[in-house]
Amino acid sequence: MKRTEDSETRYYIDLDLKTRTIVSWGFDQRATLVKQKAASPFHERIFITRGQYYKIEKNPAVMG
């Protein structure tokens, strides 16, 4: 299923604050993201721009 990218799309990086690692990154519609809960109290979601997201997708090595 193809995800829609429009004005309601939000891009993000999920971080684990305890281990200081990136858990995942992705995008979804704003309404869907509001309903999602963190996997653990140490996980934090940082929202990024579309350009930053595509830079990560193009070269995942920039994430460490």
Buried (B, 14 or more C-beta within 10 A) or exposed (E): EEEEEEEEBBBBBBBBEEEEEBBEBBBBBEEEBEEEEEEEEEBEBEEBEEEBBEBBEEEEEEEE
